[in-house]
């Protein structure tokens, strides 16, 4: 059963990070601002629901493995261990990504059919970039955690 949970977790991470990579590439490769706006207008809402689904699955499967493998106990009783250190960093980044995703999605859905203010545009773009970068760092930490287990 835990292998299925791990499989779903890896599949979810692939979809989550892959989607992030796709949108990052579109942001760089589509130089025409009108084309970029058009693509994001059509892709954005679908992507939002798609990514929310995978993020929820990541949380469910991640927490399932967290307790199944006793990582909660390791963090409580061996807080100075490599596993606890890696897990703590990863959990903090996952929390930040979740928070940034909520902010980004709020702005995206609020302004879907209207022009964004400069502040909304800055926050939306900034949160997207931070989510993208943190995704890459989290994958690195996940590899370290898997090696430690």
Helices and strands as residue ranges (DSSP letters): H 2-29, H 33-68, H 71-77, H 82-110, H 118-148
